[in-house]
Amino acid sequence: MRISVTRPAIGALALATVLLTAVTGCSSESDAGGGSSELLTGLGALAGDADAKQLTFLDAAAVRKLSKDDPERFAFVSRPSSPLLGSYGPGLLGKEFEETQIETAVDTAEAGHWEGSFDTDAITASLKSSGYTKSDKDGQEVWSHPEGKGVTLKVSDDSISYSSLDSDPMAVVSPEDGSALADDSDFRSAAECLGDVYRADFNRPGSSGPVRLASAGQQASSPSENTEVLCFVVKDDAAAEKLRTDLEQTVKSDAPKFDGTKVSVRKGDRPVVRAVVPDTAEQRPGRLVVSDMALWMAAAG
């Protein structure tokens, strides 16, 4: 079963991650910052066995503050990548629903969890009008369509969880202790590598190549100073050193596009390659997976 609502316009990232299917590895160093608590909390909301080949975390409240005076610059990184948020017209959550109600979001293609401040009366009224009914699922009050189409949702004043999985749909958004994505070694290594980010996009290649998990994060000390962090978790130290060389060569050959980039490697059981790329005030955050993709492609090579 697939979600029946309109999926948002995130084709550029989807294309980028498809191109990354063969990639190699992510890394972290002592200056990585240990991962933001918001990111780790978001990863803690989804089960580790989720089909998380592509996943996005967004601190929506933070990016709204950053983009207040320049929304166009932050346009690509400002929306949760959720299929519940259609680009045109009111979605399943109703015409009264506004994205500004979302404070943090973590989404995959089939499931997600949001924290925020939600109008549950308006949302449940919209669900009822779409044919959804309320039921008890393992002690949780959930909404689903009796014909088995669409998503299953759990809605409260401060959180929304949803899933379109056929079998035990809410299990993916109700992880048991120690079984969340935040407990997955690859995701945790990538999160520690990314540091304090307001957005993170993860791609887990489906091949047996050297890359175990690829990720891109956005950091900003101010609206005009954005930094992009690429982290690749790789299979071994040899793959990490090769990727470091390839990334450094790409920075030189594509100058001045990636000027100021610093590439580092952390070796060990889960080697990580980290590239920190500063943006100018004129460059749009997210450019490394939308337009300036040479560093991604160096990893894919």
C-alpha positions, -999 to 999 in steps of 0.1 A, spaced: 0 0 0 12 35 -8 1 69 6 -28 82 -13 -22 119 -6 -1 142 -27 36 140 -21 55 173 -18 78 187 -44 111 172 -33 121 158 -66 156 174 -66 166 157 -34 151 124 -46 171 127 -78 202 134 -59 198 105 -36 191 82 -65 223 93 -80 240 84 -47 230 48 -47 266 37 -54 283 62 -29 309 57 -4 311 68 32 306 95 60 327 107 88 331 127 119 358 145 138 362 161 172 347 193 159 315 177 147 297 188 178 283 154 189 250 158 170 221 181 179 197 169 206 168 178 183 182 155 156 188 126 179 154 131 195 139 130 160 157 98 151 145 84 183 109 87 171 112 60 144 120 24 147 155 12 136 140 -14 112 120 13 94 124 14 56 145 45 60 164 45 27 157 82 26 149 103 57 147 140 65 149 157 98 139 193 101 139 218 130 112 238 113 110 264 141 147 272 137 146 275 99 116 298 101 136 322 122 166 320 98 145 325 67 122 353 81 139 380 60 149 358 30 125 329 25 135 324 -11 171 315 -1 159 289 24 131 276 2 145 241 -5 154 233 31 124 249 48 97 222 43 93 188 59 96 161 32 64 145 42 38 130 18 11 144 41 19 180 30 6 184 -5 19 213 -26 -15 222 -40 -47 226 -21 -57 213 14 -43 179 23 -56 151 45 -51 173 76 -75 199 64 -75 234 50 -70 249 85 -37 231 89 -6 253 85 30 241 83 39 267 109 22 244 135 52 220 130 82 227 152 103 196 144 97 168 119 113 135 109 99 118 78 106 89 55 86 80 24 62 59 44 62 72 80 70 102 101 67 120 135 61 157 141 63 178 173 45 211 175 12 227 184 -18 212 165 -55 219 163 -67 184 170 -104 193 166 -98 207 131 -76 178 121 -99 150 133 -129 168 116 -109 167 84 -101 130 89 -137 122 95 -147 141 63 -122 119 44 -138 87 57 -114 80 85 -125 64 117 -110 62 152 -100 29 168 -77 14 195 -44 -1 184 -23 -16 211 -35 9 236 -31 38 212 -60 59 197 -54 59 160 -72 71 129 -73 49 97 -95 44 67 -118 14 69 -111 5 33 -74 1 41 -62 30 20 -42 61 29 -23 64 62 -28 55 98 -23 85 122 -20 92 159 -29 128 166 -25 149 198 -22 186 207 16 184 206 25 155 182 14 138 150 27 103 140 17 86 107 25 55 87 13 39 55 28 5 62 5 -24 57 16 -46 86 14 -31 121 17 4 108 22 23 141 51 1 152 75 21 130 66 53 149 65 36 184 100 21 187 108 0 218 136 11 240 170 6 223 154 -1 189 150 34 174 171 49 145 189 69 171 202 36 184 213 24 150 251 27 148 253 41 113 226 68 119 242 77 153 276 80 137 262 102 109 243 124 134 275 129 155 293 138 124 267 163 113 268 182 146 243 209 154 221 210 123 186 225 116 181 201 88 196 167 79 189 145 49 200 108 50 203 83 22 210 46 28 223 30 -4 208 -3 -12 239 -18 -27 270 -36 -13 292 -6 -21 316 11 3 290 36 15 268 25 44 250 58 50 252 92 33 240 124 49 238 161 43 232 187 71 227 224 73 242 246 100 237 284 104 252 308 129 231 336 113 207 339 83 237 350 61 261 324 72 251 288 63 274 258 63 267 225 46 281 193 62 284 161 42 289 129 62 296 95 47 297 63 69 319 39 50 328 2 53 365 5 61 395 28 65 408 22 29 374 34 15 376 65 38 410 75 26 400 71 -10 369 92 -5 390 119 13 413 121 -17 384 122 -42 367 150 -23 398 171 -19 405 167 -56 370 178 -65 373 209 -43 405 219 -62 392 211 -97 359 229 -92 374 260 -75 360 285 -65 327 267 -61 337 248 -29 363 272 -16 369 269 21 359 232 23 376 211 49 377 173 45 385 150 75 384 113 83 376 95 115 389 59 114 377 29 134 349 3 133 327 27 114 350 51 95 334 85 87 344 110 60 333 146 67 333 176 43 324 210 58 314 234 30 307 271 37 280 289 17 281 326 7 252 348 16 240 345 -21 240 306 -22 209 287 -13 212 261 15 208 226 1 228 234 -30 251 204 -26 222 180 -33 203 202 -57 227 220 -81 263 219 -69 265 181 -68 301 175 -77 311 165 -41 282 139 -40 292 126 -74 329 123 -63 316 101 -35 295 81 -60 325 75 -82 
